[in-house]
Amino acid sequence: MLILTRKEREKVIINDNIVVEILGVDKKSGSIKIGIEAPKEIPIIRAEIKEEIRLSNLNANAKIENSVLQKLRSRIK
């Protein structure tokens, strides 16, 4: 992992086509506001949302597997 220190309005360029800019720093809350410019085909998703999607997919998959198993059990009997 590359760790950088940036000040407000400073940017980081990734692969010549992604620009990350520090837009603001809230010293009270410790949060920062960032802007990301990237091609439309590159998805930008917050990590916590991606984890929610992953867990939701796992739950949906488990329900489908249980449903399929129940159908197979009923056919075997």
PDB file of N, CA, C and O in Angstrom:
ATOM      1  N   MET A   1       0.838  -1.170   0.000  1.00  0.00           N
ATOM      2  CA  MET A   1       0.000   0.000   0.000  1.00  0.00           C
ATOM      3  C   MET A   1       0.890   1.243   0.000  1.00  0.00           C
ATOM      4  O   MET A   1       1.852   1.342   0.762  1.00  0.00           O
ATOM      5  N   LEU A   2       0.556   2.148  -0.841  1.00  0.00           N
ATOM      6  CA  LEU A   2       1.249   3.434  -0.883  1.00  0.00           C
ATOM      7  C   LEU A   2       0.517   4.394   0.047  1.00  0.00           C
ATOM      8  O   LEU A   2      -0.701   4.543  -0.050  1.00  0.00           O
ATOM      9  N   ILE A   3       1.241   5.037   0.937  1.00  0.00           N
ATOM     10  CA  ILE A   3       0.649   5.989   1.868  1.00  0.00           C
ATOM     11  C   ILE A   3       1.215   7.375   1.550  1.00  0.00           C
ATOM     12  O   ILE A   3       2.430   7.570   1.513  1.00  0.00           O
ATOM     13  N   LEU A   4       0.311   8.330   1.321  1.00  0.00           N
ATOM     14  CA  LEU A   4       0.707   9.688   0.957  1.00  0.00           C
ATOM     15  C   LEU A   4       0.103  10.694   1.918  1.00  0.00           C
ATOM     16  O   LEU A   4      -0.937  10.440   2.526  1.00  0.00           O
ATOM     17  N   THR A   5       0.738  11.800   2.049  1.00  0.00           N
ATOM     18  CA  THR A   5       0.177  12.929   2.769  1.00  0.00           C
ATOM     19  C   THR A   5      -0.160  13.993   1.731  1.00  0.00           C
ATOM     20  O   THR A   5       0.682  14.364   0.914  1.00  0.00           O
ATOM     21  N   ARG A   6      -1.385  14.476   1.771  1.00  0.00           N
ATOM     22  CA  ARG A   6      -1.838  15.484   0.822  1.00  0.00           C
ATOM     23  C   ARG A   6      -2.513  16.604   1.571  1.00  0.00           C
ATOM     24  O   ARG A   6      -3.129  16.377   2.612  1.00  0.00           O
ATOM     25  N   LYS A   7      -2.406  17.794   1.058  1.00  0.00           N
ATOM     26  CA  LYS A   7      -3.098  18.945   1.608  1.00  0.00           C
ATOM     27  C   LYS A   7      -4.336  19.223   0.761  1.00  0.00           C
ATOM     28  O   LYS A   7      -4.493  18.688  -0.337  1.00  0.00           O
ATOM     29  N   GLU A   8      -5.198  20.060   1.290  1.00  0.00           N
ATOM     30  CA  GLU A   8      -6.401  20.436   0.563  1.00  0.00           C
ATOM     31  C   GLU A   8      -6.040  20.981  -0.821  1.00  0.00           C
ATOM     32  O   GLU A   8      -5.104  21.765  -0.974  1.00  0.00           O
ATOM     33  N   ARG A   9      -6.803  20.548  -1.814  1.00  0.00           N
ATOM     34  CA  ARG A   9      -6.660  20.902  -3.239  1.00  0.00           C
ATOM     35  C   ARG A   9      -5.517  20.170  -3.939  1.00  0.00           C
ATOM     36  O   ARG A   9      -5.347  20.336  -5.146  1.00  0.00           O
ATOM     37  N   GLU A  10      -4.738  19.376  -3.233  1.00  0.00           N
ATOM     38  CA  GLU A  10      -3.683  18.594  -3.890  1.00  0.00           C
ATOM     39  C   GLU A  10      -4.291  17.327  -4.477  1.00  0.00           C
ATOM     40  O   GLU A  10      -5.322  16.838  -4.016  1.00  0.00           O
ATOM     41  N   LYS A  11      -3.629  16.811  -5.500  1.00  0.00           N
ATOM     42  CA  LYS A  11      -4.156  15.677  -6.252  1.00  0.00           C
ATOM     43  C   LYS A  11      -3.164  14.526  -6.302  1.00  0.00           C
ATOM     44  O   LYS A  11      -1.962  14.694  -6.091  1.00  0.00           O
ATOM     45  N   VAL A  12      -3.712  13.355  -6.588  1.00  0.00           N
ATOM     46  CA  VAL A  12      -2.918  12.161  -6.877  1.00  0.00           C
ATOM     47  C   VAL A  12      -3.433  11.635  -8.209  1.00  0.00           C
ATOM     48  O   VAL A  12      -4.643  11.556  -8.419  1.00  0.00           O
ATOM     49  N   ILE A  13      -2.525  11.276  -9.106  1.00  0.00           N
ATOM     50  CA  ILE A  13      -2.913  10.741 -10.412  1.00  0.00           C
ATOM     51  C   ILE A  13      -2.543   9.266 -10.452  1.00  0.00           C
ATOM     52  O   ILE A  13      -1.419   8.881 -10.132  1.00  0.00           O
ATOM     53  N   ILE A  14      -3.512   8.450 -10.852  1.00  0.00           N
ATOM     54  CA  ILE A  14      -3.319   7.005 -10.942  1.00  0.00           C
ATOM     55  C   ILE A  14      -3.460   6.599 -12.404  1.00  0.00           C
ATOM     56  O   ILE A  14      -4.498   6.827 -13.025  1.00  0.00           O
ATOM     57  N   ASN A  15      -2.418   6.003 -12.940  1.00  0.00           N
ATOM     58  CA  ASN A  15      -2.455   5.444 -14.292  1.00  0.00           C
ATOM     59  C   ASN A  15      -2.858   6.453 -15.372  1.00  0.00           C
ATOM     60  O   ASN A  15      -3.474   6.061 -16.363  1.00  0.00           O
ATOM     61  N   ASP A  16      -2.544   7.683 -15.216  1.00  0.00           N
ATOM     62  CA  ASP A  16      -2.824   8.750 -16.188  1.00  0.00           C
ATOM     63  C   ASP A  16      -4.299   9.009 -16.465  1.00  0.00           C
ATOM     64  O   ASP A  16      -4.619   9.941 -17.203  1.00  0.00           O
ATOM     65  N   ASN A  17      -5.212   8.216 -15.898  1.00  0.00           N
ATOM     66  CA  ASN A  17      -6.622   8.444 -16.212  1.00  0.00           C
ATOM     67  C   ASN A  17      -7.530   8.513 -14.977  1.00  0.00           C
ATOM     68  O   ASN A  17      -8.750   8.609 -15.112  1.00  0.00           O
ATOM     69  N   ILE A  18      -6.948   8.465 -13.793  1.00  0.00           N
ATOM     70  CA  ILE A  18      -7.728   8.604 -12.560  1.00  0.00           C
ATOM     71  C   ILE A  18      -7.070   9.696 -11.720  1.00  0.00           C
ATOM     72  O   ILE A  18      -5.871   9.648 -11.443  1.00  0.00           O
ATOM     73  N   VAL A  19      -7.868  10.673 -11.322  1.00  0.00           N
ATOM     74  CA  VAL A  19      -7.359  11.777 -10.501  1.00  0.00           C
ATOM     75  C   VAL A  19      -8.148  11.802  -9.194  1.00  0.00           C
ATOM     76  O   VAL A  19      -9.378  11.848  -9.200  1.00  0.00           O
ATOM     77  N   VAL A  20      -7.429  11.773  -8.081  1.00  0.00           N
ATOM     78  CA  VAL A  20      -8.038  11.874  -6.759  1.00  0.00           C
ATOM     79  C   VAL A  20      -7.596  13.211  -6.170  1.00  0.00           C
ATOM     80  O   VAL A  20      -6.402  13.495  -6.076  1.00  0.00           O
ATOM     81  N   GLU A  21      -8.574  14.028  -5.775  1.00  0.00           N
ATOM     82  CA  GLU A  21      -8.259  15.349  -5.237  1.00  0.00           C
ATOM     83  C   GLU A  21      -8.846  15.497  -3.835  1.00  0.00           C
ATOM     84  O   GLU A  21      -9.989  15.112  -3.590  1.00  0.00           O
ATOM     85  N   ILE A  22      -8.065  16.050  -2.930  1.00  0.00           N
ATOM     86  CA  ILE A  22      -8.549  16.359  -1.592  1.00  0.00           C
ATOM     87  C   ILE A  22      -9.314  17.680  -1.688  1.00  0.00           C
ATOM     88  O   ILE A  22      -8.727  18.724  -1.972  1.00  0.00           O
ATOM     89  N   LEU A  23     -10.611  17.630  -1.454  1.00  0.00           N
ATOM     90  CA  LEU A  23     -11.447  18.816  -1.613  1.00  0.00           C
ATOM     91  C   LEU A  23     -11.610  19.592  -0.315  1.00  0.00           C
ATOM     92  O   LEU A  23     -11.779  20.812  -0.330  1.00  0.00           O
ATOM     93  N   GLY A  24     -11.560  18.890   0.794  1.00  0.00           N
ATOM     94  CA  GLY A  24     -11.735  19.579   2.065  1.00  0.00           C
ATOM     95  C   GLY A  24     -11.383  18.679   3.228  1.00  0.00           C
ATOM     96  O   GLY A  24     -11.416  17.453   3.119  1.00  0.00           O
ATOM     97  N   VAL A  25     -11.048  19.301   4.341  1.00  0.00           N
ATOM     98  CA  VAL A  25     -10.707  18.577   5.556  1.00  0.00           C
ATOM     99  C   VAL A  25     -11.506  19.188   6.703  1.00  0.00           C
ATOM    100  O   VAL A  25     -11.442  20.395   6.935  1.00  0.00           O
ATOM    101  N   ASP A  26     -12.256  18.354   7.419  1.00  0.00           N
ATOM    102  CA  ASP A  26     -13.011  18.807   8.584  1.00  0.00           C
ATOM    103  C   ASP A  26     -12.244  18.381   9.826  1.00  0.00           C
ATOM    104  O   ASP A  26     -12.310  17.224  10.241  1.00  0.00           O
ATOM    105  N   LYS A  27     -11.530  19.301  10.402  1.00  0.00           N
ATOM    106  CA  LYS A  27     -10.662  18.971  11.544  1.00  0.00           C
ATOM    107  C   LYS A  27     -11.476  18.548  12.758  1.00  0.00           C
ATOM    108  O   LYS A  27     -10.997  17.783  13.595  1.00  0.00           O
ATOM    109  N   LYS A  28     -12.700  19.043  12.855  1.00  0.00           N
ATOM    110  CA  LYS A  28     -13.556  18.691  13.979  1.00  0.00           C
ATOM    111  C   LYS A  28     -13.919  17.209  13.968  1.00  0.00           C
ATOM    112  O   LYS A  28     -13.765  16.513  14.972  1.00  0.00           O
ATOM    113  N   SER A  29     -14.402  16.738  12.821  1.00  0.00           N
ATOM    114  CA  SER A  29     -14.852  15.337  12.715  1.00  0.00           C
ATOM    115  C   SER A  29     -13.739  14.401  12.262  1.00  0.00           C
ATOM    116  O   SER A  29     -13.854  13.183  12.398  1.00  0.00           O
ATOM    117  N   GLY A  30     -12.658  14.972  11.720  1.00  0.00           N
ATOM    118  CA  GLY A  30     -11.568  14.135  11.219  1.00  0.00           C
ATOM    119  C   GLY A  30     -11.829  13.564   9.844  1.00  0.00           C
ATOM    120  O   GLY A  30     -11.055  12.742   9.354  1.00  0.00           O
ATOM    121  N   SER A  31     -12.919  13.992   9.212  1.00  0.00           N
ATOM    122  CA  SER A  31     -13.239  13.459   7.888  1.00  0.00           C
ATOM    123  C   SER A  31     -12.643  14.339   6.795  1.00  0.00           C
ATOM    124  O   SER A  31     -12.368  15.522   7.000  1.00  0.00           O
ATOM    125  N   ILE A  32     -12.455  13.733   5.641  1.00  0.00           N
ATOM    126  CA  ILE A  32     -11.982  14.478   4.483  1.00  0.00           C
ATOM    127  C   ILE A  32     -12.980  14.299   3.355  1.00  0.00           C
ATOM    128  O   ILE A  32     -13.691  13.296   3.294  1.00  0.00           O
ATOM    129  N   LYS A  33     -13.026  15.264   2.476  1.00  0.00           N
ATOM    130  CA  LYS A  33     -13.873  15.168   1.292  1.00  0.00           C
ATOM    131  C   LYS A  33     -12.939  15.007   0.107  1.00  0.00           C
ATOM    132  O   LYS A  33     -12.040  15.820  -0.104  1.00  0.00           O
ATOM    133  N   ILE A  34     -13.164  13.933  -0.676  1.00  0.00           N
ATOM    134  CA  ILE A  34     -12.320  13.686  -1.843  1.00  0.00           C
ATOM    135  C   ILE A  34     -13.167  13.695  -3.104  1.00  0.00           C
ATOM    136  O   ILE A  34     -14.356  13.375  -3.078  1.00  0.00           O
ATOM    137  N   GLY A  35     -12.539  14.063  -4.195  1.00  0.00           N
ATOM    138  CA  GLY A  35     -13.163  13.994  -5.502  1.00  0.00           C
ATOM    139  C   GLY A  35     -12.360  13.009  -6.347  1.00  0.00           C
ATOM    140  O   GLY A  35     -11.131  12.969  -6.283  1.00  0.00           O
ATOM    141  N   ILE A  36     -13.076  12.221  -7.136  1.00  0.00           N
ATOM    142  CA  ILE A  36     -12.415  11.225  -7.986  1.00  0.00           C
ATOM    143  C   ILE A  36     -12.890  11.421  -9.415  1.00  0.00           C
ATOM    144  O   ILE A  36     -14.088  11.379  -9.692  1.00  0.00           O
ATOM    145  N   GLU A  37     -11.949  11.636 -10.317  1.00  0.00           N
ATOM    146  CA  GLU A  37     -12.250  11.699 -11.749  1.00  0.00           C
ATOM    147  C   GLU A  37     -11.695  10.435 -12.373  1.00  0.00           C
ATOM    148  O   GLU A  37     -10.500  10.154 -12.274  1.00  0.00           O
ATOM    149  N   ALA A  38     -12.575   9.669 -13.022  1.00  0.00           N
ATOM    150  CA  ALA A  38     -12.157   8.419 -13.650  1.00  0.00           C
ATOM    151  C   ALA A  38     -13.057   8.149 -14.852  1.00  0.00           C
ATOM    152  O   ALA A  38     -14.168   8.674 -14.923  1.00  0.00           O
ATOM    153  N   PRO A  39     -12.592   7.342 -15.789  1.00  0.00           N
ATOM    154  CA  PRO A  39     -13.444   6.962 -16.922  1.00  0.00           C
ATOM    155  C   PRO A  39     -14.725   6.279 -16.424  1.00  0.00           C
ATOM    156  O   PRO A  39     -14.716   5.612 -15.389  1.00  0.00           O
ATOM    157  N   LYS A  40     -15.807   6.450 -17.156  1.00  0.00           N
ATOM    158  CA  LYS A  40     -17.105   5.887 -16.761  1.00  0.00           C
ATOM    159  C   LYS A  40     -17.061   4.375 -16.576  1.00  0.00           C
ATOM    160  O   LYS A  40     -17.803   3.830 -15.759  1.00  0.00           O
ATOM    161  N   GLU A  41     -16.204   3.697 -17.321  1.00  0.00           N
ATOM    162  CA  GLU A  41     -16.176   2.233 -17.244  1.00  0.00           C
ATOM    163  C   GLU A  41     -15.458   1.708 -16.001  1.00  0.00           C
ATOM    164  O   GLU A  41     -15.433   0.501 -15.762  1.00  0.00           O
ATOM    165  N   ILE A  42     -14.883   2.598 -15.221  1.00  0.00           N
ATOM    166  CA  ILE A  42     -14.213   2.184 -13.983  1.00  0.00           C
ATOM    167  C   ILE A  42     -15.170   2.431 -12.825  1.00  0.00           C
ATOM    168  O   ILE A  42     -15.465   3.579 -12.492  1.00  0.00           O
ATOM    169  N   PRO A  43     -15.661   1.341 -12.202  1.00  0.00           N
ATOM    170  CA  PRO A  43     -16.588   1.538 -11.080  1.00  0.00           C
ATOM    171  C   PRO A  43     -15.860   2.092  -9.859  1.00  0.00           C
ATOM    172  O   PRO A  43     -14.732   1.701  -9.560  1.00  0.00           O
ATOM    173  N   ILE A  44     -16.522   3.003  -9.167  1.00  0.00           N
ATOM    174  CA  ILE A  44     -15.997   3.558  -7.920  1.00  0.00           C
ATOM    175  C   ILE A  44     -17.058   3.299  -6.864  1.00  0.00           C
ATOM    176  O   ILE A  44     -18.146   3.874  -6.905  1.00  0.00           O
ATOM    177  N   ILE A  45     -16.732   2.427  -5.920  1.00  0.00           N
ATOM    178  CA  ILE A  45     -17.701   2.001  -4.912  1.00  0.00           C
ATOM    179  C   ILE A  45     -17.059   2.115  -3.538  1.00  0.00           C
ATOM    180  O   ILE A  45     -15.914   1.706  -3.345  1.00  0.00           O
ATOM    181  N   ARG A  46     -17.798   2.672  -2.585  1.00  0.00           N
ATOM    182  CA  ARG A  46     -17.304   2.730  -1.214  1.00  0.00           C
ATOM    183  C   ARG A  46     -17.149   1.309  -0.673  1.00  0.00           C
ATOM    184  O   ARG A  46     -17.982   0.446  -0.953  1.00  0.00           O
ATOM    185  N   ALA A  47     -16.106   1.064   0.086  1.00  0.00           N
ATOM    186  CA  ALA A  47     -15.786  -0.281   0.576  1.00  0.00           C
ATOM    187  C   ALA A  47     -16.938  -0.881   1.384  1.00  0.00           C
ATOM    188  O   ALA A  47     -17.238  -2.066   1.238  1.00  0.00           O
ATOM    189  N   GLU A  48     -17.583  -0.083   2.230  1.00  0.00           N
ATOM    190  CA  GLU A  48     -18.659  -0.628   3.062  1.00  0.00           C
ATOM    191  C   GLU A  48     -19.866  -1.037   2.225  1.00  0.00           C
ATOM    192  O   GLU A  48     -20.571  -1.982   2.579  1.00  0.00           O
ATOM    193  N   ILE A  49     -20.111  -0.340   1.125  1.00  0.00           N
ATOM    194  CA  ILE A  49     -21.208  -0.711   0.227  1.00  0.00           C
ATOM    195  C   ILE A  49     -20.862  -2.009  -0.500  1.00  0.00           C
ATOM    196  O   ILE A  49     -21.708  -2.890  -0.645  1.00  0.00           O
ATOM    197  N   LYS A  50     -19.625  -2.119  -0.951  1.00  0.00           N
ATOM    198  CA  LYS A  50     -19.198  -3.346  -1.629  1.00  0.00           C
ATOM    199  C   LYS A  50     -19.345  -4.549  -0.697  1.00  0.00           C
ATOM    200  O   LYS A  50     -19.760  -5.623  -1.134  1.00  0.00           O
ATOM    201  N   GLU A  51     -19.008  -4.378   0.587  1.00  0.00           N
ATOM    202  CA  GLU A  51     -19.141  -5.463   1.561  1.00  0.00           C
ATOM    203  C   GLU A  51     -20.611  -5.820   1.768  1.00  0.00           C
ATOM    204  O   GLU A  51     -20.947  -6.999   1.880  1.00  0.00           O
ATOM    205  N   GLU A  52     -21.488  -4.821   1.821  1.00  0.00           N
ATOM    206  CA  GLU A  52     -22.932  -5.089   1.938  1.00  0.00           C
ATOM    207  C   GLU A  52     -23.440  -5.884   0.742  1.00  0.00           C
ATOM    208  O   GLU A  52     -24.236  -6.809   0.904  1.00  0.00           O
ATOM    209  N   ILE A  53     -22.987  -5.533  -0.448  1.00  0.00           N
ATOM    210  CA  ILE A  53     -23.392  -6.249  -1.662  1.00  0.00           C
ATOM    211  C   ILE A  53     -22.892  -7.692  -1.598  1.00  0.00           C
ATOM    212  O   ILE A  53     -23.629  -8.622  -1.927  1.00  0.00           O
ATOM    213  N   ARG A  54     -21.639  -7.877  -1.173  1.00  0.00           N
ATOM    214  CA  ARG A  54     -21.075  -9.221  -1.069  1.00  0.00           C
ATOM    215  C   ARG A  54     -21.891 -10.087  -0.100  1.00  0.00           C
ATOM    216  O   ARG A  54     -22.219 -11.231  -0.414  1.00  0.00           O
ATOM    217  N   LEU A  55     -22.214  -9.542   1.069  1.00  0.00           N
ATOM    218  CA  LEU A  55     -22.982 -10.293   2.059  1.00  0.00           C
ATOM    219  C   LEU A  55     -24.394 -10.589   1.563  1.00  0.00           C
ATOM    220  O   LEU A  55     -24.928 -11.675   1.793  1.00  0.00           O
ATOM    221  N   SER A  56     -24.988  -9.621   0.888  1.00  0.00           N
ATOM    222  CA  SER A  56     -26.323  -9.828   0.323  1.00  0.00           C
ATOM    223  C   SER A  56     -26.307 -10.944  -0.718  1.00  0.00           C
ATOM    224  O   SER A  56     -27.212 -11.777  -0.759  1.00  0.00           O
ATOM    225  N   ASN A  57     -25.274 -10.954  -1.555  1.00  0.00           N
ATOM    226  CA  ASN A  57     -25.144 -12.021  -2.559  1.00  0.00           C
ATOM    227  C   ASN A  57     -24.942 -13.382  -1.909  1.00  0.00           C
ATOM    228  O   ASN A  57     -25.501 -14.377  -2.369  1.00  0.00           O
ATOM    229  N   LEU A  58     -24.146 -13.435  -0.842  1.00  0.00           N
ATOM    230  CA  LEU A  58     -23.948 -14.696  -0.125  1.00  0.00           C
ATOM    231  C   LEU A  58     -25.267 -15.211   0.457  1.00  0.00           C
ATOM    232  O   LEU A  58     -25.574 -16.400   0.364  1.00  0.00           O
ATOM    233  N   ASN A  59     -26.043 -14.303   1.060  1.00  0.00           N
ATOM    234  CA  ASN A  59     -27.335 -14.696   1.629  1.00  0.00           C
ATOM    235  C   ASN A  59     -28.289 -15.187   0.550  1.00  0.00           C
ATOM    236  O   ASN A  59     -28.977 -16.190   0.736  1.00  0.00           O
ATOM    237  N   ALA A  60     -28.331 -14.485  -0.575  1.00  0.00           N
ATOM    238  CA  ALA A  60     -29.209 -14.892  -1.673  1.00  0.00           C
ATOM    239  C   ALA A  60     -28.789 -16.256  -2.208  1.00  0.00           C
ATOM    240  O   ALA A  60     -29.634 -17.100  -2.505  1.00  0.00           O
ATOM    241  N   ASN A  61     -27.494 -16.464  -2.328  1.00  0.00           N
ATOM    242  CA  ASN A  61     -26.979 -17.737  -2.821  1.00  0.00           C
ATOM    243  C   ASN A  61     -27.336 -18.870  -1.859  1.00  0.00           C
ATOM    244  O   ASN A  61     -27.709 -19.959  -2.297  1.00  0.00           O
ATOM    245  N   ALA A  62     -27.224 -18.623  -0.562  1.00  0.00           N
ATOM    246  CA  ALA A  62     -27.560 -19.645   0.440  1.00  0.00           C
ATOM    247  C   ALA A  62     -29.032 -20.003   0.360  1.00  0.00           C
ATOM    248  O   ALA A  62     -29.386 -21.177   0.473  1.00  0.00           O
ATOM    249  N   LYS A  63     -29.902 -19.010   0.167  1.00  0.00           N
ATOM    250  CA  LYS A  63     -31.340 -19.278   0.056  1.00  0.00           C
ATOM    251  C   LYS A  63     -31.639 -20.119  -1.177  1.00  0.00           C
ATOM    252  O   LYS A  63     -32.453 -21.041  -1.123  1.00  0.00           O
ATOM    253  N   ILE A  64     -30.987 -19.802  -2.279  1.00  0.00           N
ATOM    254  CA  ILE A  64     -31.195 -20.568  -3.519  1.00  0.00           C
ATOM    255  C   ILE A  64     -30.708 -22.001  -3.322  1.00  0.00           C
ATOM    256  O   ILE A  64     -31.388 -22.951  -3.710  1.00  0.00           O
ATOM    257  N   GLU A  65     -29.538 -22.155  -2.722  1.00  0.00           N
ATOM    258  CA  GLU A  65     -29.006 -23.501  -2.494  1.00  0.00           C
ATOM    259  C   GLU A  65     -29.938 -24.305  -1.605  1.00  0.00           C
ATOM    260  O   GLU A  65     -30.169 -25.484  -1.874  1.00  0.00           O
ATOM    261  N   ASN A  66     -30.477 -23.703  -0.556  1.00  0.00           N
ATOM    262  CA  ASN A  66     -31.417 -24.405   0.317  1.00  0.00           C
ATOM    263  C   ASN A  66     -32.669 -24.802  -0.443  1.00  0.00           C
ATOM    264  O   ASN A  66     -33.179 -25.909  -0.267  1.00  0.00           O
ATOM    265  N   SER A  67     -33.171 -23.905  -1.293  1.00  0.00           N
ATOM    266  CA  SER A  67     -34.356 -24.191  -2.087  1.00  0.00           C
ATOM    267  C   SER A  67     -34.105 -25.353  -3.040  1.00  0.00           C
ATOM    268  O   SER A  67     -34.949 -26.239  -3.176  1.00  0.00           O
ATOM    269  N   VAL A  68     -32.956 -25.353  -3.695  1.00  0.00           N
ATOM    270  CA  VAL A  68     -32.605 -26.421  -4.632  1.00  0.00           C
ATOM    271  C   VAL A  68     -32.441 -27.737  -3.886  1.00  0.00           C
ATOM    272  O   VAL A  68     -32.899 -28.779  -4.357  1.00  0.00           O
ATOM    273  N   LEU A  69     -31.796 -27.699  -2.734  1.00  0.00           N
ATOM    274  CA  LEU A  69     -31.615 -28.913  -1.938  1.00  0.00           C
ATOM    275  C   LEU A  69     -32.954 -29.492  -1.498  1.00  0.00           C
ATOM    276  O   LEU A  69     -33.140 -30.709  -1.523  1.00  0.00           O
ATOM    277  N   GLN A  70     -33.883 -28.641  -1.099  1.00  0.00           N
ATOM    278  CA  GLN A  70     -35.204 -29.117  -0.687  1.00  0.00           C
ATOM    279  C   GLN A  70     -35.920 -29.792  -1.854  1.00  0.00           C
ATOM    280  O   GLN A  70     -36.552 -30.832  -1.669  1.00  0.00           O
ATOM    281  N   LYS A  71     -35.830 -29.218  -3.047  1.00  0.00           N
ATOM    282  CA  LYS A  71     -36.459 -29.819  -4.217  1.00  0.00           C
ATOM    283  C   LYS A  71     -35.833 -31.180  -4.538  1.00  0.00           C
ATOM    284  O   LYS A  71     -36.539 -32.137  -4.855  1.00  0.00           O
ATOM    285  N   LEU A  72     -34.505 -31.253  -4.453  1.00  0.00           N
ATOM    286  CA  LEU A  72     -33.837 -32.513  -4.723  1.00  0.00           C
ATOM    287  C   LEU A  72     -34.198 -33.573  -3.694  1.00  0.00           C
ATOM    288  O   LEU A  72     -34.381 -34.739  -4.044  1.00  0.00           O
ATOM    289  N   ARG A  73     -34.303 -33.181  -2.429  1.00  0.00           N
ATOM    290  CA  ARG A  73     -34.686 -34.130  -1.370  1.00  0.00           C
ATOM    291  C   ARG A  73     -36.080 -34.669  -1.627  1.00  0.00           C
ATOM    292  O   ARG A  73     -36.325 -35.863  -1.450  1.00  0.00           O
ATOM    293  N   SER A  74     -37.006 -33.794  -2.047  1.00  0.00           N
ATOM    294  CA  SER A  74     -38.370 -34.251  -2.290  1.00  0.00           C
ATOM    295  C   SER A  74     -38.429 -35.203  -3.476  1.00  0.00           C
ATOM    296  O   SER A  74     -39.291 -36.081  -3.507  1.00  0.00           O
ATOM    297  N   ARG A  75     -37.560 -35.059  -4.427  1.00  0.00           N
ATOM    298  CA  ARG A  75     -37.536 -35.965  -5.589  1.00  0.00           C
ATOM    299  C   ARG A  75     -36.929 -37.322  -5.237  1.00  0.00           C
ATOM    300  O   ARG A  75     -37.295 -38.345  -5.816  1.00  0.00           O
ATOM    301  N   ILE A  76     -36.008 -37.318  -4.292  1.00  0.00           N
ATOM    302  CA  ILE A  76     -35.328 -38.565  -3.907  1.00  0.00           C
ATOM    303  C   ILE A  76     -36.263 -39.444  -3.100  1.00  0.00           C
ATOM    304  O   ILE A  76     -36.188 -40.669  -3.198  1.00  0.00           O
ATOM    305  N   LYS A  77     -37.144 -38.850  -2.303  1.00  0.00           N
ATOM    306  CA  LYS A  77     -38.047 -39.624  -1.436  1.00  0.00           C
ATOM    307  C   LYS A  77     -39.009 -40.456  -2.192  1.00  0.00           C
ATOM    308  O   LYS A  77     -39.825 -41.156  -1.592  1.00  0.00           O
TER     309      LYS A  77
END
